Amino acid sequence: MRTLQTQMRLRRVLRVQAQYQQRLHQEGNPALLAGAASSRLLQLLRDVRAAWAQESAGFELGGLRTHLSRSLSAMEAAAAGLERPGADLSDLDQRFRDAGLPLVFFLRGLDDSGEPLLAELVGAQLARSA
């Protein structure tokens, strides 16, 4: 399975989030910037979902698909939280990265996994050889 497009988009959203986080800490009144950051990050996360849908189409992934969806949902919740007045930016940053960074390695692992391993991971019945 190849997930290069999804990985590229995920790394991009993590990079953009880090840049916004740095700018938000430097701003004295970050309300407008927080709204822009939230909107941009949510758009980039939609792009990650679209890339994943395209690259994972036709693969039986069972719980692996659910894992990725939950992690992206956690990232979306953190991104949406930036717009709340008085939001704890450090906590939201940590939540975003705690959900996103493991996904990079998860997707790399899927790339390195062959069909037999993927089938084993999702509990599919493998054909017997010899």
C-alpha positions as CSV (number, residue, x, y, z in Angstrom):
1,M,0.0,0.0,0.0
2,R,1.3,3.5,-0.8
3,T,0.4,6.5,1.3
4,L,2.9,9.0,0.0
5,Q,0.4,11.7,-0.8
6,T,-1.3,11.3,2.6
7,Q,2.1,11.5,4.3
8,M,3.1,14.6,2.4
9,R,-0.1,16.4,3.3
10,L,0.1,15.3,6.9
11,R,3.7,16.5,7.3
12,R,2.6,19.8,5.7
13,V,-0.3,20.3,8.2
14,L,2.1,19.6,11.1
15,R,4.6,22.1,9.7
16,V,1.9,24.8,9.2
17,Q,0.5,24.1,12.7
18,A,4.0,24.6,14.2
19,Q,4.4,27.9,12.4
20,Y,1.0,29.2,13.5
21,Q,1.8,28.0,17.1
22,Q,5.0,30.0,17.1
23,R,3.2,33.1,15.7
24,L,0.4,32.8,18.2
25,H,2.8,32.8,21.1
26,Q,4.5,35.9,19.7
27,E,1.3,37.9,19.1
28,G,0.0,40.1,21.9
29,N,-3.7,39.8,20.8
30,P,-3.9,36.6,18.7
31,A,-7.7,36.4,18.2
32,L,-7.7,37.2,14.5
33,L,-4.6,35.0,13.9
34,A,-6.2,32.1,15.9
35,G,-9.3,32.2,13.7
36,A,-7.2,32.2,10.5
37,A,-5.0,29.4,11.9
38,S,-8.0,27.3,12.8
39,S,-9.6,27.7,9.3
40,R,-6.4,26.9,7.5
41,L,-5.6,23.9,9.6
42,L,-9.1,22.5,9.2
43,Q,-8.8,22.9,5.4
44,L,-5.4,21.1,5.4
45,L,-6.8,18.3,7.5
46,R,-9.7,17.9,4.9
47,D,-6.9,17.6,2.3
48,V,-5.3,14.8,4.4
49,R,-8.6,13.0,4.6
50,A,-9.2,13.3,0.9
51,A,-5.7,11.9,0.1
52,W,-6.2,9.0,2.5
53,A,-9.6,8.2,1.0
54,Q,-8.0,8.1,-2.4
55,E,-5.0,6.1,-1.4
56,S,-6.8,3.6,0.8
57,A,-9.6,2.9,-1.6
58,G,-9.9,-0.7,-2.5
59,F,-7.9,-1.9,0.6
60,E,-9.5,-3.9,3.4
61,L,-8.1,-2.0,6.4
62,G,-10.6,-2.6,9.2
63,G,-9.6,-1.0,12.4
64,L,-6.6,0.7,10.8
65,R,-9.0,3.0,8.9
66,T,-10.8,3.8,12.2
67,H,-7.5,4.6,13.9
68,L,-6.5,7.1,11.3
69,S,-10.0,8.7,11.3
70,R,-9.9,9.1,15.1
71,S,-6.5,10.7,15.1
72,L,-7.5,13.1,12.4
73,S,-10.7,13.9,14.4
74,A,-8.5,14.7,17.4
75,M,-6.4,17.0,15.3
76,E,-9.5,18.7,13.9
77,A,-10.9,19.2,17.4
78,A,-7.6,20.9,18.5
79,A,-7.5,23.1,15.4
80,A,-11.1,24.1,15.9
81,G,-10.4,24.9,19.6
82,L,-8.0,27.7,18.6
83,E,-10.9,30.0,17.9
84,R,-12.3,29.7,21.4
85,P,-11.7,32.8,23.5
86,G,-9.2,32.1,26.2
87,A,-8.1,28.8,24.6
88,D,-5.1,27.2,26.1
89,L,-2.8,27.3,23.1
90,S,-0.1,25.1,24.6
91,D,-2.6,22.4,25.5
92,L,-4.1,22.5,22.0
93,D,-0.7,22.4,20.4
94,Q,0.2,19.3,22.5
95,R,-3.1,17.6,21.6
96,F,-2.6,18.4,17.9
97,R,0.9,17.0,17.8
98,D,0.1,14.0,20.1
99,A,-2.5,12.9,17.5
100,G,-0.5,13.9,14.4
101,L,3.1,12.8,14.9
102,P,2.3,9.1,15.5
103,L,0.3,9.1,12.2
104,V,3.4,9.9,10.3
105,F,5.0,6.7,11.5
106,F,1.7,4.8,11.2
107,L,1.5,5.7,7.5
108,R,5.2,4.9,6.9
109,G,4.6,1.5,8.4
110,L,1.7,0.9,6.0
111,D,4.0,1.8,3.1
112,D,6.5,-0.8,4.4
113,S,3.9,-3.5,4.9
114,G,3.0,-6.0,2.2
115,E,-0.4,-7.4,1.5
116,P,0.1,-10.5,3.8
117,L,0.9,-8.3,6.8
118,L,-2.0,-5.9,6.2
119,A,-4.3,-8.9,5.9
120,E,-3.0,-10.3,9.2
121,L,-3.4,-6.9,10.9
122,V,-7.0,-6.6,9.9
123,G,-7.8,-10.2,10.7
124,A,-8.4,-11.4,7.1
125,Q,-8.1,-15.0,6.3
126,L,-4.9,-15.7,4.4
127,A,-4.7,-18.3,1.7
128,R,-2.6,-21.3,2.6
129,S,0.6,-21.9,0.8
130,A,1.9,-25.4,0.2
